[in-house]
Amino acid sequence: MNKEAMIKKILNNLVIDEKHYELIVAVESEDVGFTNMHLTNTRNNKKFYIEVVEDYNCIQILNEEQTTVVKVLPITDGKPVKLKVLNGVKVIGANSCTMEDKKVSFKPIGLIEVYLPYSVERIERRAFYKNDLTELECPPFLNYIGDSAVYKNNLTNANLPYAMKELGDSAMSFNQIESITFINPIAKVEMGENAFVGNKIKYADLTGVQSVNFSALDKNEIERIFYPKTMKKFILEDEAISENGVELVIEQGSDYENLINNMLYCKSKKSCCDLDLKDVTLIIDEMDEELFYNAYKDAKLTDSSKFTNFNFVHNISDYKCPKEDEQVKEDEGRVM
């Protein structure tokens, strides 16, 4: 079977969603290059735009307005697939945000590379679930990554753009991510449960993050976390941190009462975090020393719940980097 016949067969047997679109049947128009094709649902006359990109070995199915990619199909089995999303697309994947909705945006098809244009704002639930992506360059206006959207790929870092507002449950879990960076977000970011579980994270810059939910950072080897003043809820489990403990670098002007309460909750039995405060070192700007001690005194901690490790430093921003980068800076500054 030649490639043209294979593409026709794929499209004519296409089922976008078993529950709602099982009656999608035929290609309306066919050009030589397989462009400007549409599928029609005979039950409700709903149309879908077809984009066949042979160089990338895939077929994109978009809504008629070409603002949402609802499905991606490989043209041939067994070959790597790349996806170049059309300019103007705002949403990747079918809208599947409720627990009752069992739709999977794209079945695993061996995606090794994805190009997302600046127009993309949302990556929906399971959009790139169980593929082979090694990197995902997030466009600047991306504000939402849904539940399990990039679950079980091979990403090595997570640089999240300034428009980011929400990471769903298990959004980027079970990859190979070594560091997290939120790039000056304009919103207060919500990080769902298990968002980054099962990676290789050593450093997390949580600038702009408002909440870190249960197991969001679990099963990693984190050595340093930048804790921002926007933080309200912060759950840190014992399994998230390195065997040598973790440094919390606290942004100047943070709510220290809230910080202490978050840490005490992580230590408590009802949290199931099993966090030992002896494994946590607080790094605090010397300008905040009085604020910290006032909050520490007001907390009326018992001997078993007191912090044993905290350091006051000049210019906290110098510590807003991975520990190994800080060492490089120190080495470069030495006169031999």
N, C-alpha and C positions, 0 to 999 in steps of 0.2 A: 504494500500500500504506500503510494507516494505521500509527500507531506501535505499537499492540498487536500487529498482525500481524507487524510487523518484529521486535519483541522475541521473539515465538514462533519466528520463522524463525531468528534468531540462536542461540537456546538449543537448538533441535532439531537444528541442524547443528553444534553446538559440538564441537570436538576440543580437549581440554585438553592432551594430550600424545600425539603420533602413535604413540609406541612402547608406551605403557602404558594409555592411556585412550581408544583409538579407538572403543570400543563404548558410550560415553556416548550415550544416545538421547533420552530424553523428559522433559518437565516432569511431575512427579508430581501436583502440585496447583497450581491457579491461582486466585488471588483477584483481585478487581477491580483492586486497586492493585499487582498483581504483587509481593506480599510473601509470605514464608514458603514459597517454592518450593524444590524440591530436584531435582537430577539424580541419576540412578543409573547406575553402571557395571554393565551386565548380566553382565559376566564375573566380577566379584568382589563385586558388590553394594555397592560403595563409594559413599557418598552425598556430594553437594556441596550446600552452601547457596547460594541465589541471592539477591542483593540488587540490585534495580533502583532506581537513583536518577535519575529523569527530570530533575530540576532540574539535575543535574550531567552529564547526557547520557552516562551510563555504566552498565554492568552489572558488579557484582563477583561473582566466583565464589570461595567460601570453602570450606575443609574443613568437615565436618559439625559439628565442635566450635566452629566460627567463631573459631578462633585464628590461622588463616593465610589470607591473601589469595593464591590461587594463580593468578588471572587477572583481568584487567580488559579489558572490551570496550566500544568506543563504540557508542551506539545508532544514531547516524547518522554518515555520513562527511562530512568537510569542516568540521565545527563544533568549536570548542574543547571540550576535555574537562576536567572537574574531578573529583577523587577525594576523597571524605570517608570515611575508613576507620572501620569500626565500633569502638566501645569494646570492649575485651577482646581485640582482635587483637594478637598478639605478633610475628608474622612477616609481612613483605611479600615476596611472591614465592616460587616453588617453591624447595626446597632444592637448589641446584645448585653445590656447592662443589668438586667434583672436575673435573679437566681432561677426563676421559673423558665427563662429562655435558654434552651440548651444548644442554640446555634453555635457552630464553630465558623469563624469568618473564613479562614483558609485552612484546608487540611494540610498536614505536612507534605511539602512537595520538593524538599531539597534546596530551598532558597539559600544561595551563598552570598548574594549581594542585593541591596535595595537602595535605590536612589529616591529620596523624597524631596519634592519641590518645596519652595518657601510657603506655598499656599496651604500645606497640610497642618491641621490644627488638632486632630484627634487620631489616635491609633486604638481601635476598639478591642474588645475582649477576644483573646486568642488569635489576633491577627497574624502573628508570625510564630505561632505555637509549634514547638518541636521542629525547627528548621536548622540550618547550618550557618547562620549569620555570624561573622567574626567582628563586625562593626556595624553600628547604626548611627549615622550622622543625623542628629535631630534638627529639623528646621527651627528657626527662631520663634515662630508663632505656635509651635506645638505646645498644647496646654494640658493634654490628658493622654495617659497610657493606661489602658484598661487591664482588667484581671487577666493574668497569664498571657499577656500580649506578646511578650518575648521570652516565654518560658522555655527552658532547655534549648538554648542555642549555644554559641561559643563566643559571646561578647567578652572583650577583655577590659573595657572601661565603660563608664556611664557618665557622660558629660551632658547634663540636662539644661535646656535653654531657659532664658529669663521669663518666658511666658508660662512655664510649667505651673500647674495648680494641683494636679492630683496624679498619684501613682496607685493603681488598683492593687488588690490582693495578688501576690505572686507575680507581679508585673514583669520583673526581670530576674526571677529566681532561677537557680541552677544553670548559671553560665560560668564564665571564667573571669569575672570582673574583679579587678584588683583595687580600684579606687572609684569613689563617687564624688562628683562635683556638680553642685547647682550653681549655674552661672548668673549671679546677681538677679534672682527671680523678683518680679514685681508683685507677685501674689504670695500669700502664705501657703506653703505647700503641705498637702496631706499625703502621708506615706502609709499605704495600706498594709494589712497583715501579710507577713511572708514576702514582702516586696522584693527583697534582695537575699532571701535565704539561700544557703548552699552555694555561695561564690567563694572567692579568694581575697576578699576585701581586707586591706590593711589600713586604708585611710579613707575617711568619709568627711567631706566638707558639706555640712548641712545648712549652709547659708540660706536663710529665707524659709526654712522648714518650720512648720507649726506643730505637726504631730507625727510621731514615730510609733506605730502601733505594734501589737504583739508579734514577736518573731520576725519583724521587718528586717533585722540585721543578723538573724540567727545563723549559726553554722558558718561562721567566717573566722578570720584571725586578725581582728581589728586592733591596731596599736594606738591609733590617734583619731579622735573625732573633734571636729570644730562644732561647738554647741552655740547656736545663735540666740540672740535676745528675743527673736520671734517665737521661740519654742514654748509650747504650753504642755504638751503631753510627750513624754519621752520614756519608752520602754526599752530597756537594755538587758538582754539575758546573758548569763554566764557563758553560754556556748557561742556568743557573738565575738568575744574578745580573745586576744592572744594569750598564750600560757604565761606570758610575763606581765599580763595586765594591760590596762588601757589608760591613755591620757585623754582627759576631757579638757579641751582648750575653750575657755568660756569667753564669749564676746563681751567686751566692755559694756556695762549698762544693763546686763541681764537681770532677770528676776531671780535672785538667789534663794528666796523662800520657796519659789516654785521648783527650782533646781533640786534643792534638798529634799522636798517632798517627793519628787520624781524618783530620786535615788533611794529614798527610804521605802517607797512602794516596791521598787525592783528587788530590794532585799527581803521584803516581807514574804511570809509563806503563802499568802493568798494570791500573790502574783505569779508563782511558779517559775520565777526567773532564776532563783538560786544565785543571785549576784552577791558576791562578797565585797564589801566596800573597801577592804584592804587591797583589792585588785584595781581600784580606781584612783588615779591621781588627778586632782583638779589643778589646772594651770590658770591662774587668775591675774588679770592686770592689776598692778599695784595701786592704780587709781581707784579700784573697787574694794580695797582691803576692808575699809570700814563697813561698806554695804554687806560684804560677805560675813564678817564677824557679827554684825547685828542680827542677820538672819540666822546664823549658826547658834547664837545665844538664845534667840526667841524660840528656836525649835526644841529646846530642852531635851537634847538627845541623851539616851542612856549610854553606858559605856560600850555596849555591844553594837550600838548604831552610830557611833561617832566615826567621822572620817579621820584617817590617820595620815593620809598623804595629800598635801596641797602646797603649791608653790606660788609665790607672788613674783611676777616678772615685769620688767619694763617693756612697754610696747608689745601688747598681746598679738598684734598682727604679724610679728616676726615668727610666731609659732603656728600660723595658719598655713601649714604645709605638711606633707608627709615627713616622718622623722628622718628618713634617709636624705631628703632634700635639705633639711635643716643642717645635717652634718656636712653636706657638700658645701653649703654656704659658709659654715665655720671654717672648713679647710681652706676655702678660697681666700678667706680674710686673714689667714695667718701669714706672717712675714718670716721667711725661712733664712 
